[in-house]
Amino acid sequence: MFNFVAEALYLVVATLCAWAALGSDSRAADRLAWALFAAFFILLAVSRGFGLEHTLTDALRLNAREDGDYAVRRTVQGPLVVGTAFAFVAICAMLAGGRARKLRLGAMRPLAVAGFGCLAMGLLMILRIVSWHVTDSVLYRPMHLNWLFDIGATLVVGAAAIFALRVRRDP
């Protein structure tokens, strides 16, 4: 059931980002960014619908078993998970610091927020694909933080697209 809801939400956000791209009177780079965000969420919907993340995870696991690397997979998974978490925390700290406050209201701020949401989704995908037992125990149990992060990042991008559309309409 969650997959269907997530796919629908991804497509709604993709539509909002496309509207932000098409309805924009801002710079070409901003329109391109909104179009890329729309494409990203379309790809997420397709990936979720066809189970591509799980297929990739299973393929990586099978490859590790065939190559005899499955027993030492944590030597790769651990640094990747730590690096992903570090990247996310560093980006949050940068945004919470002076850089985010320097952005003025207008077309640029929603774009930055949407970019942050897409980045969070990308990092979450890396964590899910790596599928390290410790990470899985945090993401999938007991509160399904995976769902919280997934839906939260998606809603952040959608809200940023709505805000971008409203900013352009307001005088």
C-alpha positions in Angstrom: 0.0 0.0 0.0 2.8 2.4 0.9 4.4 1.9 -2.6 1.2 3.0 -4.3 0.9 6.1 -2.0 4.6 6.9 -2.5 4.3 6.6 -6.3 1.2 8.9 -6.4 2.9 11.4 -4.1 6.1 11.4 -6.3 3.9 12.0 -9.4 2.1 14.9 -7.7 5.4 16.5 -6.7 6.8 15.9 -10.2 3.7 17.7 -11.6 4.2 20.6 -9.2 7.9 20.9 -10.2 7.0 20.8 -13.9 4.5 23.6 -13.3 7.2 25.6 -11.5 9.5 25.0 -14.5 6.8 25.9 -17.1 5.2 28.7 -15.2 8.5 30.4 -14.4 9.5 33.8 -15.6 12.8 33.4 -13.9 16.2 32.5 -15.3 16.7 29.6 -17.7 18.9 27.8 -15.1 16.0 27.9 -12.5 13.6 26.5 -15.0 16.0 23.7 -15.9 16.5 22.9 -12.2 12.7 22.6 -11.6 12.5 20.4 -14.7 15.3 18.2 -13.4 13.5 17.9 -10.1 10.3 16.9 -11.9 12.3 14.3 -13.9 13.9 13.0 -10.6 10.5 12.4 -9.1 9.2 10.7 -12.2 12.2 8.4 -12.0 11.5 7.8 -8.4 7.9 6.8 -9.2 9.1 4.5 -12.0 11.7 3.0 -9.7 9.2 2.4 -7.0 6.6 1.0 -9.4 9.0 -1.5 -10.9 10.9 -2.3 -7.7 14.2 -1.1 -9.2 15.8 -0.2 -5.8 15.1 -3.7 -4.5 16.3 -5.3 -7.7 19.6 -3.3 -7.5 20.0 -4.3 -3.8 19.4 -7.9 -4.6 21.8 -7.8 -7.6 24.5 -6.2 -5.4 24.0 -8.8 -2.7 24.1 -11.7 -5.2 27.2 -10.2 -6.9 28.9 -10.0 -3.5 28.0 -13.6 -2.7 29.3 -14.8 -6.1 32.5 -12.9 -5.8 33.0 -14.1 -2.2 32.8 -10.6 -0.8 29.5 -11.1 1.1 31.3 -11.9 4.3 33.3 -8.7 4.2 30.5 -6.5 2.9 30.5 -4.3 6.0 33.9 -3.0 5.1 32.2 -1.3 2.1 28.8 -0.7 3.6 30.0 0.9 6.9 32.1 3.8 5.3 29.3 4.4 2.7 26.6 4.7 5.4 28.8 6.9 7.5 29.8 9.0 4.6 26.2 9.4 3.5 25.1 10.4 7.0 28.1 12.8 7.3 27.1 14.4 4.0 23.6 14.9 5.1 24.6 16.4 8.5 27.1 18.7 6.8 24.5 19.9 4.4 22.0 20.5 7.2 24.6 22.4 9.2 25.5 24.5 6.2 21.8 25.3 5.5 21.2 26.1 9.2 24.2 28.3 9.3 24.6 31.7 7.6 24.2 30.5 4.1 20.5 29.7 4.3 19.8 33.1 5.9 21.6 34.9 3.2 19.2 33.6 0.6 16.6 36.2 -0.1 12.9 35.4 -0.5 12.0 35.0 -4.1 12.6 32.4 -6.7 15.9 31.3 -5.4 14.9 30.2 -1.9 12.3 27.6 -2.9 14.7 26.2 -5.5 17.4 25.7 -2.8 14.8 24.1 -0.5 13.7 21.8 -3.3 17.3 20.9 -4.1 17.8 20.0 -0.4 14.7 17.8 -0.5 16.0 16.0 -3.7 19.4 15.6 -2.1 17.8 14.0 1.0 15.9 11.6 -1.2 19.0 10.7 -3.1 20.9 10.0 0.1 18.0 8.0 1.5 18.1 5.9 -1.7 21.8 5.2 -1.2 21.1 4.0 2.3 18.3 1.8 1.2 20.3 0.3 -1.7 23.3 -0.4 0.6 20.9 -2.3 2.9 23.3 -2.6 5.8 21.7 -4.5 8.7 22.3 -1.7 11.2 20.9 0.9 8.8 17.9 -1.2 8.0 17.1 -1.6 11.7 17.0 2.2 12.0 15.2 2.9 8.8 12.6 0.1 8.9 12.0 -0.6 12.6 10.1 0.3 14.8 8.7 3.6 13.5 9.5 3.2 9.8 11.8 6.2 9.7 12.3 5.2 6.1 8.7 6.3 5.4 9.1 9.4 7.5 12.2 10.5 5.6 10.8 9.5 2.2 7.4 11.3 2.6 9.0 14.2 4.4 11.6 15.0 1.7 9.0 14.5 -1.0 6.6 17.0 0.8 9.5 19.5 1.2 10.0 19.5 -2.5 6.3 19.8 -3.2 5.9 22.6 -0.8 8.9 24.4 -2.3 7.4 24.1 -5.8 4.0 25.5 -4.5 5.9 28.3 -2.8 7.8 29.1 -6.0 4.6 29.3 -7.9 3.0 31.6 -5.3 6.1 33.9 -5.2 5.9 34.4 -8.9 2.2 35.3 -8.8 2.5 37.7 -5.9 3.3 41.3 -6.8 
